[in-house]
Amino acid sequence: MNTELKPTQENIIKTIKDNILGRNNTIKIFTKMLYSMSEQNIISLNGDWGTGKTFFIKQLVEVIKCLSVENYEVDKDILVFIKELEKEFENIEIKNQIYPIYFNAWEYDSNEDPLLTLIYSIIEQNPNLKDNAKANESMKEKIYRIISSFKVGLSFSDNTGKTYGMELQCNPNTNKPITKDIISIEELKNTFKELLEDVKVEKANKLVIFIDELDRCNPSFAIKLLERIKHFFDDDRFIFVFSTNLNELQYTVKKFYGEGIDGYTYLDKFFDLQFSLPNVDIEKYINSLNIIQLSDSRYFDICLKEMTKIYDFSLRNCNRYIKLVSLTYNFIYNSSGYSLVKVVLFPILLAIKMKDINIYNKIIAGTGEEEFKSIIMKSENIVKVLNRYFETEESKTELTFEYSELYKWLFINKHEVGWEEVKIGNKRLEYAENRRVLFEMLSFLNDFVIYQ
């Protein structure tokens, strides 16, 4: 089973069809917001790393194409969702209103200037230009005219407020540097506007450009991209959506301009709107996966879900957790027996190991009895699973068996061999074999488990 949710076309369609991530309503709200905009806007789509921002904007790109692009083939699996959304737009003309462009900034951050890579990305995704050699040829002259214009060494404003830049240019014919004394920024903007006329998508009133992974770029590239867009895309036909982690991006601003600058204030002035991406419905997502087949899978499912809640795992960390669980079962113990360690203790301890290796080491060393209990007690459902397993009072919200005995036999009395039994609650355990199975599972892929 592939547990990594990659933003493939197949996964984009499936997650919308079944609302696997619980974000279909957010897609609707965000899409309506984009169609309601009559002027240029620069929007921040904010979310922590691993929350599925890339996946979300690729879902948006697909939905916008289904709504707005003429003759676009809508996948039958999301036809119901698109029809519902069209009905909500029944008083608004949506065909040809906007066209989406996806730009992964991180893929291009080794380039000298981000604006040119963005232009080429728009051209590449423009259905009228991608394979049109004549149209591409007609733009070369304008591109040559602006290439060296973006290598501004310094800029200043005169007493009228007009801005000028000093630059070093490259003559495209001789490839030799030439110096122009003063170039008006307004002249550059006019040249750029001419280029925008060429790259706009035929029939589309607006381009919505999704900028992804900006917070992973080197500071120089990231800040240049922000400022180039602010200065040169002052045009009502463009909407920009930046998918980013604002907390990390403000540190990028500080690295570029120095610790004296307030990164949040800088970004607040740049973005017209800030939109926080809601967390994924992790429980619904896990329910959509066929993680592992076990005779006591109900216990396993409960413990797995509860640990993702206790540690508030992001979508990325949830995928990683599930992948480690699946690999372990596939290669170590995907067989009957040892239910306590396989379906209850293993998923609990693996999550602890990912999240806090120090607490995990203390628990397995036999000195973390209280720490282990405090984690278990954070989930009423896990408490009930354990009570049920030991056939004691399962409806209680406290552990109704000898927890200290269980901890002692698992982590302190280290009998590595033999079949000696211990009675806990109303169950008898061959504790040495249970301990062996548990530690073999926990040590599998040991170097890859630590939470990042």
C-alpha atoms as one frame of an Amber mdcrd trajectory, in Angstrom:
protein
   0.000   0.000   0.000   1.265   3.470  -0.874   0.594   5.599   2.180   2.159
   8.797   0.863  -0.498  11.167  -0.445   1.270  12.647  -3.459  -0.531  15.354
  -5.465  -1.056  13.176  -8.526  -4.093  13.699 -10.743  -5.547  10.422  -9.496
  -5.204  11.456  -5.837  -6.532  14.957  -6.512  -9.696  13.483  -8.018 -10.110
  10.802  -5.333  -9.733  13.220  -2.405 -12.332  15.596  -3.871 -14.733  12.783
  -4.784 -14.754  11.259  -1.279 -13.778  14.427   0.639 -11.038  12.323   2.203
  -9.202  15.314   3.694 -12.374  17.020   4.912 -11.519  20.166   2.929 -14.173
  20.241   0.211 -16.033  23.058   1.925 -12.779  25.038   2.182 -12.229  24.484
  -1.563 -15.693  25.923  -2.223 -15.139  28.970  -0.011 -11.712  29.741  -1.480
 -12.909  29.264  -5.053 -15.857  31.625  -4.487 -13.475  34.198  -3.060 -11.276
  34.054  -6.186 -14.249  34.461  -8.539 -15.562  37.410  -6.529 -12.390  39.490
  -6.980 -12.620  42.305  -9.500  -9.129  43.712  -8.977  -5.597  42.523  -8.390
  -5.001  40.781  -5.070  -2.013  39.091  -3.484  -3.178  36.394  -1.076  -1.312
  34.397   1.528  -2.513  30.816   1.999  -0.862  30.139   5.332  -0.202  26.736
   6.880   2.532  24.937   8.798   4.901  22.607   6.992   3.310  19.265   6.271
  -0.305  20.465   6.406  -0.990  19.705   2.732  -0.821  23.201   1.195   0.532
  21.937  -2.137  -2.206  19.324  -2.303  -4.861  21.927  -1.559  -3.777  24.374
  -4.257  -3.582  21.575  -6.825  -7.146  20.677  -5.877  -8.052  24.344  -6.470
  -6.329  24.333  -9.876  -8.354  21.294 -10.948 -11.660  22.754  -9.713 -11.039
  26.118 -11.429 -10.273  24.391 -14.719 -13.475  22.371 -14.415 -15.502  25.528
 -13.750 -13.898  28.071 -16.015 -12.058  26.504 -18.954 -14.200  25.862 -21.993
 -14.255  22.279 -23.244 -12.280  21.067 -20.235 -13.014  17.390 -19.634 -14.375
  17.056 -16.106 -13.550  13.721 -14.501 -16.771  11.790 -13.920 -15.791  11.090
 -10.294 -15.979  14.770  -9.333 -18.838  15.737 -11.621 -21.300  15.863  -8.685
 -19.011  18.194  -6.716 -18.525  20.507  -9.735 -22.265  20.590 -10.463 -22.952
  21.547  -6.843 -20.436  24.353  -7.073 -21.821  25.566 -10.410 -25.257  25.743
  -8.836 -23.874  28.010  -6.114 -22.489  30.221  -8.905 -25.767  30.307 -10.827
 -25.967  34.129 -10.686 -22.334  34.619 -11.708 -20.693  34.123 -15.079 -17.815
  31.732 -14.443 -16.786  30.490 -17.887 -13.552  32.124 -19.074 -13.356  34.255
 -15.938 -10.092  32.933 -14.504  -7.317  30.577 -15.548  -4.992  28.899 -13.012
  -1.183  28.761 -13.246   0.938  26.699 -10.824   4.495  27.861 -10.056   6.780
  25.904  -7.705   9.222  28.617  -6.622  11.612  26.160  -4.970  12.288  24.412
  -8.290  13.678  27.646  -9.701  15.488  29.278  -6.778  18.920  28.651  -8.322
  18.034  31.060 -11.146  19.353  34.609 -11.180  16.017  36.383 -11.346  12.658
  34.888 -10.348  10.505  37.063 -12.562  11.793  35.578 -15.790  11.261  32.031
 -14.547   7.716  33.011 -13.615   7.119  34.456 -17.093   8.377  31.266 -18.726
   6.183  29.181 -16.418   3.130  31.208 -17.471   4.068  30.717 -21.123   4.581
  26.977 -20.611   1.138  26.538 -19.034  -0.672  28.839 -21.448  -2.589  26.532
 -23.814  -2.358  29.120 -26.585   1.412  29.550 -26.369   2.960  26.282 -25.228
   3.257  24.752 -28.705   2.895  27.915 -30.751   6.355  28.629 -32.188   5.186
  31.806 -33.931   3.737  33.258 -30.728   6.890  32.361 -28.783   9.087  34.022
 -31.419   7.079  37.228 -31.173   7.840  37.505 -27.470  11.598  37.081 -27.690
  12.291  40.725 -28.421  10.332  41.918 -25.394  12.001  39.336 -23.183  15.434
  40.448 -24.365  14.457  44.025 -23.612  13.688  43.246 -19.998  16.330  40.591
 -19.180  19.022  43.060 -18.186  16.489  45.484 -16.743  16.035  43.162 -13.776
  19.705  43.227 -12.760  19.283  46.454 -10.830  22.215  47.167  -8.545  20.631
  50.043  -6.629  17.547  52.206  -6.797  16.566  55.627  -5.477  13.669  58.088
  -5.585  13.871  61.755  -6.503  11.980  64.539  -4.728   8.929  63.941  -6.918
   8.659  60.369  -5.736   9.757  58.895  -9.083  11.970  55.792  -8.740  15.159
  55.134 -10.747  17.626  52.254 -10.878  21.299  51.878 -11.816  21.905  48.634
 -13.685  24.452  46.505 -15.508  22.985  45.094 -18.712  24.029  42.388 -21.135
  23.634  43.138 -24.833  21.964  39.986 -26.235  23.851  40.355 -29.509  27.399
  40.697 -28.152  26.908  39.264 -24.637  29.129  42.103 -23.379  28.193  44.247
 -20.400  27.013  47.779 -21.170  26.106  50.428 -18.623  23.040  52.618 -18.890
  23.261  55.647 -16.680  19.700  55.910 -15.386  16.680  53.861 -16.341  13.190
  54.797 -15.266  11.373  52.046 -13.403   8.228  53.258 -15.176   9.853  52.439
 -18.528  10.535  48.915 -17.326   6.934  48.572 -16.175   5.652  49.658 -19.577
   7.857  47.093 -21.312   6.647  44.470 -18.912   2.976  45.344 -19.499   3.530
  44.785 -23.219   4.885  41.327 -22.410   1.894  40.563 -20.177  -0.381  41.247
 -23.135   1.418  38.466 -24.992   1.372  35.892 -22.208  -2.212  36.261 -21.007
  -4.474  33.308 -21.737  -6.882  33.855 -24.605 -10.521  34.247 -23.445  -9.557
  34.301 -19.739 -10.288  37.556 -17.950  -7.815  36.854 -15.161  -4.858  34.647
 -14.388  -4.716  33.178 -10.882  -1.072  32.341 -10.234  -0.410  29.929  -7.369
   3.107  30.382  -5.967   4.145  27.313  -3.978   7.080  26.500  -1.633   8.305
  30.105  -1.284   9.375  29.547   2.335  11.828  26.845   1.175  13.647  29.140
  -1.260  16.914  30.896  -0.559  16.229  34.351   0.961  17.492  36.355  -2.029
  15.254  34.532  -4.509  12.207  34.626  -2.213  12.405  38.359  -1.488  13.136
  39.203  -5.131  10.087  37.244  -6.227   7.841  39.018  -3.717   9.089  42.465
  -4.701   9.118  41.824  -8.457   5.469  40.750  -8.302   4.500  43.765  -6.206
   6.225  46.198  -8.570   5.593  44.697 -11.989   2.272  42.847 -11.739   0.230
  45.872 -10.724  -2.536  44.743 -13.022  -6.170  43.831 -12.291  -5.946  40.812
 -14.563  -3.704  38.964 -12.090  -4.391  37.350  -8.725  -1.505  35.771  -6.813
  -1.953  33.080  -4.180   1.175  32.330  -2.141   1.112  28.946  -0.436   3.529
  29.441   2.440   4.345  29.153   6.112   4.270  32.777   7.256   6.163  31.993
  10.438   9.085  30.590   8.424   8.801  33.246   5.718   9.244  36.076   8.228
  12.639  34.527   9.139  13.520  34.546   5.433  12.807  38.301   5.415  15.074
  38.758   8.441  17.889  36.771   6.823  17.731  38.986   3.749  17.280  42.414
   5.363  18.824  41.760   8.784  17.499  41.144  12.274  16.459  44.786  12.628
  13.467  44.364  10.316  10.075  43.165  11.538   9.353  40.255   9.185   5.629
  40.099  10.012   5.139  43.812   9.328   6.934  43.460   5.979   4.707  40.544
   4.953   1.544  42.200   6.251   2.165  45.134   3.907   2.831  42.804   1.007
  -0.238  40.559   1.251  -3.684  42.035   0.634  -5.411  39.044   2.247  -4.277
  36.282   4.573  -6.103  32.963   4.584  -5.253  30.223   7.114  -5.626  26.693
   5.789  -7.699  24.530   8.167  -6.167  21.299   9.403  -6.905  18.083   7.565
  -9.511  15.780   9.104  -6.907  13.165  10.055  -9.437  10.653  11.382 -11.423
  10.773   8.147  -8.208  10.431   6.173  -7.089   7.369   8.163 -10.541   5.815
   7.725 -10.060   6.029   3.959  -6.909   3.915   4.128  -6.728   0.152   4.328
  -3.669   0.266   6.546  -3.282  -3.284   7.790  -5.428  -6.399   8.133  -5.404
  -7.817  11.658  -7.848  -9.954  13.605  -8.061  -7.242  16.283  -7.894  -4.324
  13.849 -10.539  -2.398  15.803  -8.094  -1.954  18.704  -5.337  -1.065  16.273
  -7.425   1.573  14.451  -8.420   3.218  17.719  -4.853   3.411  19.047  -3.477
   4.693  15.743  -6.070   7.464  15.439  -5.829   8.452  19.080  -2.047   8.879
  18.929  -2.322  11.162  15.870  -4.748  13.275  17.912  -2.620  13.308  21.064
   0.380  14.569  19.105  -1.606  16.637  16.603   0.195  15.063  13.647   0.188
  17.047  10.421  -0.832  15.297   7.199   2.844  14.730   6.346   3.691  13.278
   9.759   0.540  11.158   9.717   1.612   9.699   6.354   5.066   8.996   7.740
   3.638   7.318  10.847   1.330   5.107   8.787   4.140   4.205   6.391   6.377
   3.074   9.256   3.544   1.020  10.749   2.785  -0.615   7.390   6.417  -1.441
   6.631   6.863  -2.994  10.056   3.795  -5.211   9.714   4.636  -6.199   6.159
   8.171  -7.321   7.004   8.021  -8.318  10.674   4.720  -9.428  12.168   1.748
  -9.528   9.869   0.499 -12.733  11.481  -1.806 -13.890  14.245  -0.987 -13.767
  17.955   0.542 -11.228  20.325  -2.429  -8.884  19.981  -1.484  -6.720  22.959
   1.878  -5.654  21.592   0.926  -5.633  17.903  -2.368  -3.759  17.928  -2.168
  -1.721  21.143   1.329  -1.101  22.517   3.241  -0.906  19.223   1.254   1.972
  17.604   1.345   3.876  20.914   5.094   3.496  21.444   5.965   4.156  17.798
   4.142   7.501  17.916   5.985   8.389  21.135   9.277   7.433  19.495   8.559
   9.703  16.533   7.486  12.638  18.639   9.775  12.540  21.694  12.753  10.187
  21.577  13.844  11.166  25.091  10.540  10.112  26.656  10.569   6.952  24.534
  14.078   6.010  25.703  13.052   6.603  29.302   9.968   4.383  28.910  11.787
   1.414  27.379  14.682   1.775  29.865  12.233   1.090  32.688  12.374   4.583
  34.226   9.364   6.158  32.500   6.433   4.428  34.150   4.585   7.628  35.017
   5.363   9.302  31.690   3.962   6.320  29.773   0.836   6.274  31.905   0.260
  10.020  31.493   0.337   9.640  27.680  -2.114   6.716  27.787  -4.437   8.679
  30.076  -4.716  11.481  27.493  -7.075   9.239  25.510 -10.240   7.822  27.018
 -10.513   5.482  24.049  -7.043   3.988  24.582  -7.845   3.481  28.273 -11.017
   1.612  27.292  -9.099  -0.532  24.783  -6.632  -1.598  27.461  -9.365  -2.295
  30.011 -11.251  -4.335  27.421  -8.153  -6.289  26.476  -7.458  -7.263  30.093
 -11.168  -8.033  30.558 -11.705  -5.627  33.429 -14.158  -2.733  33.782 -13.877
  -1.347  30.252 -16.391   1.485  30.713 -14.200   3.192  33.307 -12.097   6.205
  32.352  -9.286   4.949  34.603  -7.066   1.907  34.092  -8.801  -0.957  35.935
  -5.967  -3.498  35.786  -2.520  -3.586  37.424  -0.790  -1.058  35.167   2.425
  -1.103  37.232   2.633  -4.882  36.811   2.289  -4.551  33.050   4.985  -1.878
  32.890   7.302  -3.877  35.145   7.004  -7.104  33.143   7.482  -5.291  29.823
  10.273  -2.838  30.623  11.942  -3.779  33.925  11.990  -7.565  34.400  13.951
  -8.374  31.270  13.510 -12.117  30.856  14.540 -12.603  27.244  13.638 -16.297
  26.958  11.109 -18.720  28.338   7.355 -18.973  28.449   6.711 -17.818  31.993
   3.258 -16.335  32.376   2.075 -13.312  34.331  -1.548 -12.594  35.135  -2.693
  -8.996  34.562  -6.355  -8.245  35.028  -8.116 -11.371  33.817  -5.552 -12.199
  31.128  -2.413 -14.311  31.255   0.597 -13.132  29.254   3.704 -14.975  28.130
   5.551 -11.811  28.932   9.037 -12.705  27.601   7.705 -13.486  24.123   5.463
 -10.412  24.129   8.412  -8.245  25.070  10.585  -9.818  22.334   7.931  -9.201
  19.662   7.370  -5.624  20.806  11.049  -4.659  20.775  11.681  -6.372  17.456
   8.909  -4.281  15.914  10.083  -1.058  17.556  13.680  -1.546  16.423  12.737
  -2.185  12.784  13.815   0.786  10.595  15.203   2.248  13.802  17.223   5.053
  12.206  14.250   6.298  10.168  11.707   6.716  12.920  12.760   9.912  14.680
  10.244  12.703  14.234  11.475  15.696  12.223
